[in-house]
Structures are given as C-alpha cells and as structure tokens.
Amino acid sequence: MNAMISVEELNKHFSHEKALDGLTFDVKQGEIFGFLGPSGAGKTTTIKILTGQLLPTSGKATLFNVDSKAVGTPKYLKRLGIMTDNSGLYQRLNVYENLKLYAELYEVPNPKERIRDVLKVVNLSDSQKKQVSKLSKGMTQRVLLARAILHEPELLFLDEPTAALDPSNSQHIHNGLRELNKKGTTIFLTTHDMFEAETLCDRVAFLNKGRVQLLDEPRKLRRQFSDNTVTVELANGEKRVLSMGTESAQPLYDLMKSGEVMAITSNEPTLGDIFVNITGRELV
C-alpha cells in the first residue's frame, strides 16, 4: 500500500526548545492513523509542518509524494481537510452561511446537498441557522469538522476532534468518519482519548518528547504487552486470575461446570496503560 504521508528524521526547534526530535513514521493510503500523546508532545507541531503551516528545522516530510513545503499551495490544499483549534469561522454568519462560503471557495459540486450531508454527520442539522458567535464550544467544534470534510478530501487532519463533545455526539462523529474513510479518505488523527483511538484507528503511534516510541495496530500492541491472564468473576463476587496456559484448563472447566462463573475477562492492557509503561507519562 502506498504511503500517503512519509516523515523522515524530522526536527523542529523553537528557540532553545526541541519540539520534534528525529520524528520518523509513514501513514498508509486509506488508513485511519492515530497520533497519540499528551499535551506538548509535538502533535500539533507535526500537523502544522505536514500541512505547510510551519517549516521544519531539518528532516523531510512528504504528502502525496510531494514535499510538505509545497502543500500550502491551492493545488494541494483542495486535496486536504484540516481541523485544528484555530477557528477561522465568520462569527456574524450562521452555520449554513459559513459552510456555503467554504463550498464556493473549494468549488464543491451540489453544495446544498453536500452541506446537508455533512451537517448530518456532525449532528447539526437542526442548527444550521444559528449564528456562529452564539454556538457552544462543542457545537463550534462540530462546525469546524463539517467544514474540514465538506469537499471530501483525500487526506484529513483532525486535531482532537471530539475533545469538547459528549459521548453521544462523539459516537455520531466516529460513525461519520468511518463512512468517509470507507470512501477513500485517509485520516490522520491526533488524540489523547484512548477509547477513540481503539475505536477508530488501524494503527497508532505513541509520541513522546517529539519522537515516536511505539507504532502498531492497537490489538497487536495490547497482545504484545499482555500478561496472558484472564480474570474469572464468580457468583459469590470472588475474582480469580488464571493464566491462559493449558494448566488453567481444568480449573476453569470445573468452575464453569459448577455454574459459578459469571464473567471471564481478558487482562490485556489498554493503550493508555501501554503508553504509561513505555514513556512513564500519562496521556493528559
């Protein structure tokens, strides 16, 4: 599978601070790629370099096999969708008017129909006439997402897209992003929400102090760091931890035969547990 993004030994310094330190990774065409790390790890800086908003101190980054320095031109911007914490919405206009302006700028075909569709994705169909200045933080965030996906970009950058949203709206947006991905959009997602990463991402990279310290599929990472045990919950409330080896087969069979077993759960670690184990830092 072709690489939509390729990053090699990328460095970025701000005065005496090193934001990125030899950053190296690839994002495959058609995947949802999770870029996970706490605040200050370098996630937003990476997006700004990849989208041509910042120049790297050294190293190389390419999108569509083109140097990221050229990506900020109109030719390539139409192929990108970008959602960051920088609003850029017209506060005096309503939601629909903001999206209509963007649709005209990007020459979106059938703009009325497309605006209707993206408002459904972000669960704002009933709010299109609301003035942007009167929206809550969460609603504003959903308008920004609607704008980022309006022109069905080939590559979509999402910086903490559900950080201010309740679980219901987050789930709604996750469903919409899966549908967009099925149609061919590659998604680069930064988040510190491990549930979101496990739910959406094909692969995840753990970013710490400007470097990728671990990169793989979520399920493979959980298995890699598992202690290969299960917890058996009994009817009397007791919990027993058993290994997943053959030596536990008979004790587990006896418990199940007696009707005492209420639940069996794997003790695989979460992505958050793994991140702490590898970096010594919490994902906050």
ABEGO torsion letter per residue (X at the ends): XBBABBBBGBBBBBEABBABBGBBBBBBBGBBBBBBEBBGAGAAAAAAAAAGABBBABEBBBBGGBBAAAAABAAAAAABBBBBABAGBBAABBAAAAAAAAAAAAGBBGAAAAAAAAAAAAGAAAAAABBAAABBAAAAAAAAAAAAAAAGBABBBBBGAAAABBAAAAAAAAAAAAAAAAAGBBBBBBBABAAAAAAABABBBBBBGGBBABBBBAAAAAAAABAGBBBBBBAAGBBBBBBABAAAAAAAAAAAAAGABABBBBABBBAAAAAAAAAGBBBX
